[in-house]
Amino acid sequence: MKLAVSTYSLHRLVDSGEYTHRDLIKIAKDIGFDAIETTEIHAVDGLTVNETAQLFREEADKYDLPVCNYTVGADFITGSDGDIEKELERVIEMVDTAEILGIQGMRHDVTRGFKSKAERTYKGFDNVLPNLADCCRKVTEYAESKGIRTMVENHGYFAQDADRVEKLVNTVAHDNFGLLVDMGNFLCADDDPIKAVGQTAPYAFHVHAKDFHIKPANSIDPGMGFMMTRGGTYIRGSIVGHGDVPVLQCLRALKKAEYDGYVSIEFEGMENPLDGVKIGYQNLRRMLEMI
């Protein structure tokens, strides 16, 4: 397995105006990462999205740092104001951006679910699964023609459980479609990461190393920085290796499933992001050496 970092981990540096999105490439290289994963490219300086993507790729080439994955948003229930064909077209256009980035993998969301109880009208995951799978299949069929594999992540509460994302990938049933397995995100759906990573590892096209501090639901609200899982447990992003996610055991499960791709740090902690990513890199590198 090789180590990468998602630009999402360092987004606060960009938000502050201290760095540009492209500056994160040199930061990743200097820390020692084998590759960089980028979140959705946005147009800057009067350029188009694809022109901006071309500059990002040229900067990555300059530092000999591969762009290993393109991570974008999508919602095949409520996206594009509920116009699913329009949403599908939007996501397919992002495959073209991924091609410009020179990558072989693109992760898109599938849905965050229904916006209200009234909108749900007695439809659960299994009810919408055929439509979700159809959209994912159309995206991956197009991406395959570009030499790009597509995947969804256990993300967004509604499609976050190991059982649900496994069911989705097996319903799409396409060799070009798999999963981005985020070992920390399973907690958001109150899934045990040990069980969930072991269950989903055989479908992994890409992996996120993410760690959380966990406080039980029957404790007091810990305050700023914590979020609630679907079942009410309190979690807060942490430096990889500092939290309660069994990262080492998850890596062993991935190795057992013969996963040999990239593992990207996705840091969501309150610490300084440069410190968080550097320490996480050192911890994760040691863990990989142990397995």
Number of C-alpha atoms within 10 A of each C-alpha: 15 13 21 29 31 26 25 21 22 23 18 15 19 16 11 9 9 9 14 14 20 19 15 25 28 17 15 25 18 11 15 16 21 19 23 27 27 24 19 18 21 13 13 13 6 8 11 13 15 19 17 21 24 18 14 22 20 15 17 22 14 11 13 14 20 19 25 24 29 26 24 18 15 19 22 26 20 16 19 16 10 12 12 17 13 14 20 19 13 14 21 18 14 23 27 16 21 28 20 17 25 21 21 18 26 29 24 24 20 26 21 18 20 15 10 8 9 8 10 11 9 8 12 12 13 12 10 13 17 14 14 20 20 13 21 26 20 14 24 25 19 17 25 16 9 15 15 22 24 30 25 29 23 27 22 17 18 18 23 24 22 22 13 16 24 21 15 24 21 15 16 21 13 13 13 19 28 28 24 27 29 28 26 27 26 24 26 23 22 16 19 18 21 19 13 23 26 20 16 24 25 19 20 23 24 26 26 22 28 26 30 25 16 20 18 12 14 9 9 9 14 12 9 8 12 19 17 18 19 14 11 15 20 25 23 20 22 23 27 29 21 16 19 15 25 18 23 19 16 22 26 19 22 23 17 13 16 13 20 13 16 21 27 28 29 28 28 22 22 14 13 11 19 17 11 22 25 19 17 24 25 14 17 22 16 12 16 15 7 10 12
